[in-house]
Amino acid sequence: MDLMSFDPRWPLIGCFAAAMARAAVSDLLTLQIPNWTCALVAVLFLPTALLSGIGLYGIALHYGTGLLLFVIGALLFAYGVLGGGDVKLLAAISIWIGWGNLLPYLLVVSIFGGLLALISILLRRIKRLPAFLSSLPWLTPGADRKQPIPYGVAIVAAALAGLRSLAVLP
């Protein structure tokens, strides 16, 4: 690798991907997404955007997108549709997605979320799951339809699937 061609955005993008992966794994194993992972995802956008040449107006639009998703998510949380960690993660990732790619991203999130729900329904019907699977809080024996699923996994999977469309990528 030529050191002169090193792009300082790559370590930031790597940290973004690692924080998202950490959030997804935590949600999968505990049904909880640590606040610090959502905060890190949100904060990492600023230096990445500045290094990408996105102006202050563009940066404000990206953070505005995250704020809009947070407000909508808070309403969904109030009605029991989404978990609090899912709302924060969705808002933080939406900062990176931006307004222009938001609807396609949300469509992919809903598709992945539907697949995740279908998988959880099928797994919950199996009487004797392997010990590792039956220890997961969302697959506990006797879990019903109201048992939450790790929707953060779908949120992250959709973001990683659309990673190439981010405005900050080299």
C-alpha positions as CSV (number, residue, x, y, z in Angstrom):
1,M,0.0,0.0,0.0
2,D,1.3,3.4,-0.9
3,L,1.4,5.6,2.2
4,M,0.7,8.7,0.0
5,S,-2.7,7.2,-1.0
6,F,-3.8,6.5,2.6
7,D,-7.3,7.9,3.1
8,P,-7.9,9.0,6.7
9,R,-11.7,8.2,6.3
10,W,-11.1,4.5,6.3
11,P,-10.3,4.1,10.0
12,L,-13.4,6.2,10.9
13,I,-15.6,4.1,8.6
14,G,-14.0,1.0,10.1
15,C,-15.0,2.2,13.6
16,F,-18.5,3.0,12.3
17,A,-18.8,-0.6,11.0
18,A,-17.3,-2.0,14.2
19,A,-19.7,0.0,16.5
20,M,-22.7,-1.2,14.4
21,A,-21.5,-4.8,14.6
22,R,-21.1,-4.4,18.4
23,A,-24.7,-3.0,18.6
24,A,-26.1,-5.9,16.6
25,V,-24.3,-8.6,18.5
26,S,-25.3,-7.0,21.8
27,D,-29.0,-6.9,20.7
28,L,-28.8,-10.4,19.4
29,L,-27.5,-11.7,22.7
30,T,-29.2,-9.5,25.3
31,L,-31.9,-7.5,23.5
32,Q,-30.1,-4.4,24.6
33,I,-28.0,-1.9,22.6
34,P,-25.5,0.0,24.5
35,N,-25.9,3.8,24.4
36,W,-22.2,4.3,23.7
37,T,-22.4,2.4,20.4
38,C,-25.2,4.7,19.2
39,A,-23.4,7.8,20.4
40,L,-20.2,6.7,18.7
41,V,-21.9,6.0,15.4
42,A,-23.5,9.5,15.5
43,V,-20.3,11.3,16.5
44,L,-18.1,9.5,14.0
45,F,-20.0,11.0,11.1
46,L,-18.8,14.5,11.7
47,P,-15.0,14.0,11.2
48,T,-15.8,11.6,8.3
49,A,-18.0,14.1,6.6
50,L,-15.5,16.9,7.1
51,L,-12.8,14.7,5.6
52,S,-15.1,13.9,2.7
53,G,-15.6,17.6,1.9
54,I,-19.3,17.7,2.9
55,G,-20.1,21.3,3.8
56,L,-21.7,22.4,7.1
57,Y,-25.2,22.6,5.4
58,G,-24.9,19.0,4.2
59,I,-23.7,17.9,7.6
60,A,-26.7,19.7,9.2
61,L,-29.0,17.9,6.8
62,H,-27.5,14.5,7.8
63,Y,-27.9,15.2,11.5
64,G,-31.4,16.6,10.8
65,T,-32.2,13.3,9.2
66,G,-31.1,11.5,12.4
67,L,-33.1,13.9,14.5
68,L,-36.2,13.3,12.4
69,L,-35.8,9.5,12.7
70,F,-35.2,9.9,16.5
71,V,-38.5,11.8,16.9
72,I,-40.5,9.3,14.8
73,G,-38.8,6.5,16.6
74,A,-39.6,8.0,20.0
75,L,-43.3,8.0,19.0
76,L,-43.0,4.4,17.9
77,F,-41.3,3.6,21.2
78,A,-44.2,5.3,23.1
79,Y,-46.6,2.9,21.4
80,G,-44.5,-0.2,22.0
81,V,-43.6,-0.7,18.3
82,L,-39.8,-0.3,18.7
83,G,-37.4,-0.6,21.6
84,G,-35.4,2.4,22.9
85,G,-32.1,1.0,21.7
86,D,-33.5,0.3,18.2
87,V,-34.7,3.9,18.0
88,K,-31.3,5.4,19.0
89,L,-29.4,3.0,16.7
90,L,-31.8,3.8,13.8
91,A,-31.4,7.5,14.3
92,A,-27.6,7.3,14.6
93,I,-27.2,5.2,11.4
94,S,-29.7,7.5,9.6
95,I,-27.2,10.4,10.1
96,W,-24.8,8.4,7.9
97,I,-27.5,7.4,5.4
98,G,-28.8,10.9,4.9
99,W,-32.1,12.2,3.5
100,G,-31.5,11.1,-0.1
101,N,-31.1,7.4,0.7
102,L,-33.4,7.3,3.7
103,L,-36.5,5.7,2.1
104,P,-34.5,2.9,0.3
105,Y,-32.7,2.2,3.6
106,L,-35.9,2.0,5.6
107,L,-37.4,-0.4,3.0
108,V,-34.4,-2.7,3.4
109,V,-34.6,-2.4,7.2
110,S,-38.3,-3.5,7.0
111,I,-37.4,-6.4,4.7
112,F,-34.6,-7.6,7.0
113,G,-36.8,-7.1,10.0
114,G,-39.6,-9.2,8.4
115,L,-37.1,-11.9,7.7
116,L,-35.8,-11.7,11.3
117,A,-39.4,-12.0,12.6
118,L,-40.1,-15.0,10.4
119,I,-36.9,-16.7,11.6
120,S,-37.8,-16.0,15.2
121,I,-41.3,-17.4,14.7
122,L,-39.9,-20.6,13.2
123,L,-37.2,-21.0,15.8
124,R,-39.7,-20.5,18.6
125,R,-41.8,-23.4,17.3
126,I,-38.9,-25.8,17.7
127,K,-39.3,-27.7,20.9
128,R,-35.7,-28.5,21.7
129,L,-33.4,-25.8,20.5
130,P,-29.6,-26.2,21.0
131,A,-28.6,-24.8,24.4
132,F,-26.9,-21.7,22.8
133,L,-30.1,-20.7,21.0
134,S,-32.5,-21.4,23.8
135,S,-30.4,-19.2,26.1
136,L,-31.1,-16.1,23.9
137,P,-33.7,-13.9,25.6
138,W,-35.8,-13.6,22.4
139,L,-35.9,-17.4,21.9
140,T,-36.7,-18.5,25.4
141,P,-38.9,-21.5,25.6
142,G,-42.6,-20.5,25.5
143,A,-41.9,-17.1,24.0
144,D,-45.0,-15.7,22.4
145,R,-45.6,-13.3,19.6
146,K,-45.3,-10.3,22.0
147,Q,-41.7,-11.3,22.9
148,P,-39.4,-8.7,21.4
149,I,-36.9,-9.6,18.6
150,P,-33.4,-8.1,18.2
151,Y,-34.5,-5.6,15.5
152,G,-31.1,-3.9,15.8
153,V,-29.7,-6.7,13.8
154,A,-32.0,-5.8,10.9
155,I,-31.1,-2.1,11.3
156,V,-27.4,-2.8,11.1
157,A,-27.7,-5.4,8.3
158,A,-29.5,-2.9,6.1
159,A,-26.8,-0.3,6.8
160,L,-24.0,-2.7,6.0
161,A,-25.9,-3.8,2.8
162,G,-26.0,-0.2,1.7
163,L,-22.6,0.8,2.9
164,R,-21.4,1.6,-0.7
165,S,-24.1,4.3,-1.0
166,L,-22.9,6.4,1.9
167,A,-22.0,10.0,0.9
168,V,-18.7,9.8,2.9
169,L,-17.2,6.8,1.2
170,P,-14.1,7.4,-0.9
